[in-house]
Amino acid sequence: QKILSYNKSTLFRILYTLEKNNFLSKDINGRYELGLDIFILGNQISRIGKLKRGSEYYLRELAEESGFTAHIGIIENFQVLIIAKYDPSDSGIQMVSRVGRPVPAHCTGQGKALLAYSSRKIVEKIIKDDGLYRFTSNTITQPNDFFIELEKIRRQGYAIDNSEHERHIHCIALPILNEFNELEAAISITGLVMDFPDKASFTENIRLLQQTRDKIRKKMNYVN
């Protein structure tokens, strides 16, 4: 209390809030100790850090080879959180996405790839809480259509943002699964619609993404 310069009532409210959210708990003698969620939070931060370090070289390589902005993102609090981003050095166009800034899940390549490999319960909660807000004329706004889209992504193994979040933008994304075949993150490249003129351009960039994804999985020991 003296160190923090809080009065007793303020300190009690802080401790009560931390305990209610499982960041603190009381032992049998009524003394406070770290709660379960603080360990979960620590493990989550550690996992993100390891993934960023393990993917950094390959993400830079992908951005340079493809000529597109490369991202890695995770599902956090039912949104997509970008944890790493690299722009190609010779690109005059900078994507507006920012590391640490959440983006919608239902209308981005990253988000659709992540949701396709998440539980239906998570997808239903996102639809219930946030809705399928229309950003462009291409945004999928009907739940049935959205579940059909997720099934298609699972079948083909990749997601495409067809200017669903921002006009004139295409994004291709793939899930990154760990050694237990569980979802860890998604990797993507993003560019202008004019940069993907035909099916062959999509096919080539999907191949580059798959190669990068496999290198990251090997680096992270996600391969059995």
N, C-alpha and C positions, 0 to 999 in steps of 0.2 A: 504493500500500500504506500509506504513512504517513498520507495524507489520510483513508482509510477506517478506519484503525486495525485492519485485519485482518492476521493472520499469513499467511505464504506458503501454508500448506496450505489454509486456509479460502478465501483468494482464488483459489487454483487450482481448488478444487471449484466455486466460483461461476462462474468463467470457463468451466470445462468444461461445466457445465450450460447456460449461455447459448449456447455454441457448439453443443452437441448439439441444442438446440432452434432453431437457425438464427437466433438473435438476434445472435450474433457470428460472425465468420469470420476466418480468418488469411490475410494476403496472402503473396506469394511469399517475403517476408523473415521470416515468422513473427510479424508484428505483428498485433494484433487490430484489426478494423474492423467496422462495423455489418453485420449479416447481412440476408438478404433478408426474413426474417419481421418484422423491426422496421419495415421500410418498408410491408409489408402491414398490420401493426397500425396504423401511423400513418394510412394511407389509410382503414382501417376506422373509426377514431375520427373522422377528418375527415368521412367520409361520413355517419356518424350525427349529428354536430353540424349539418351542413348540412340534413339531413332534419328534425331537430327545429326548427331555426330557420324553415325554409321552411313547415312545417306548423302551427306554433303558433297563428297567428290562426285558421286554418280549423278546427282541432280544437276550439278554444274555441267557435267559432261553431256547430259541430255539436253540442256538448254542450248549449248553451243552446237551440238550436232543437228538438232531439229530446227533451230532458229526461233523457237517459241519459248515463252515464259514457262518454267517448270515449277510445280508446287507439290508439297506433301501436306495433307491435312488429316485431322482426326475428328470423330464425333465427340463433342464436349457440351454438356448441358443442352442436348438436343439441337445443336447447331454445328456447322462445320467450322473448326478452328484451324486456320492455316499456321503451320509450325515452321515451315521453311519455304523460301521462294528464291528463284534465281532467274534473272533476265539474261538473254544472250548478249554478248558484248557488242555485237554489230547491229543491234536493233535500235531503230530510232523511235520505237513505240514502247512505252512503259505501261504495263497493266496496272490498274488502280488497286488491285488486291494488296493487302498489307499483312505481314506476319503478326500473329496475335489478334487479328481482327476477325470476328466471326462473319460468316456469309451464310445465306439461306441454304437449307439442305435440299429442298424439293425441286430446285430449278437450276442447280449447278452440276457440272460433271462430277466434281469431287463428292458433292452431297448425294447424288443419285447412286454413285458407285458404293459409297459407305452404307446407305440405307438398303441397297439391294442385298447386302451381306449382314445386315443387322436383324434383330428379331422383329416380328410383325408388331409386337407390343410397342416397341420404340417408334416405329413408323406411325402407328395409330395415334400415339400420344402427340407426335409432332403435328399431325393433321388436325387433331382435336384442339390443341392449344394454340397453334399458330395459323392453321388453315393452309390452303394451297394458294397463296396470294399471287395474283397475276402481275408479273413485271413487264412482260411483252406479250404480243399476240401468240407467241409459241409456247408460253408457259402452260404446263399441264395443271389444270385446276380441279378436275373431277377425281375423287378418290379411286373409283374403279379403274379409270384410265391410268392413274398413277401406279396402282398395284400391277397392272398389265405391263407397264414400262419397267418396273423393277424385276419382274419375271423375265422379260426379254434381256435385261442386263445380265442376270445370272446365267442365262443360256449362252450368251455370246462372250461373257467374261469381261466386258468393258462397257462404259457409259459415255454417251455423247450429249453435251449441252448444245442444243440446236438453237442458239440465240434465245434461250429461255429466261436468262437472268438479265443479260445486257444485249441490246440490238447490235448486230454485225459482229458478234463474238461467237466462236466455236471453241469447245473444250472437249478433250478426250481424257478419260480417267479410268484407272484400273485399281482394284482393291489390292492391298498388301496383306496377305494372311501369314500367321505365324506357323511354327512347327506343329501346332495342334489344329491347324486349319481354321483358326479363329481370326476374326478381323482385327487388324492392328491400325491400319491407316489406308489412305488412298494416295496415288501418285497421278499427276495430270500434266498436260501441256495445254496452253491457251494461246489462241491467235485470232486474227481477223478471218471472217468468212471467206474473203478473197484468197486467203492462204491455203484453203482446202477446196480447190476447184473441182475435184472429181473423186471417185471412189478410190482410185489408186493412191491419192495423197493421204486419205484416211488410213488405208491399209499399211502404207509405209510407216506412218507415225505410230500406229498401234503396235507395229513390230518393234520400233525403237523403245516405246514405253514398256513392252513386255520384257525386252532385254534388260532395261534399267531396273525394272521391278525384280527380276530374277537375281541381278547382281546385289541389290540391297538385301533381299531375303537371305542370300548366301552369306553376306557380310554380317548380318544380324543373327546368324545361326538359326534361321527360321526353316531351314530345309532338313527334312528327316534323313 
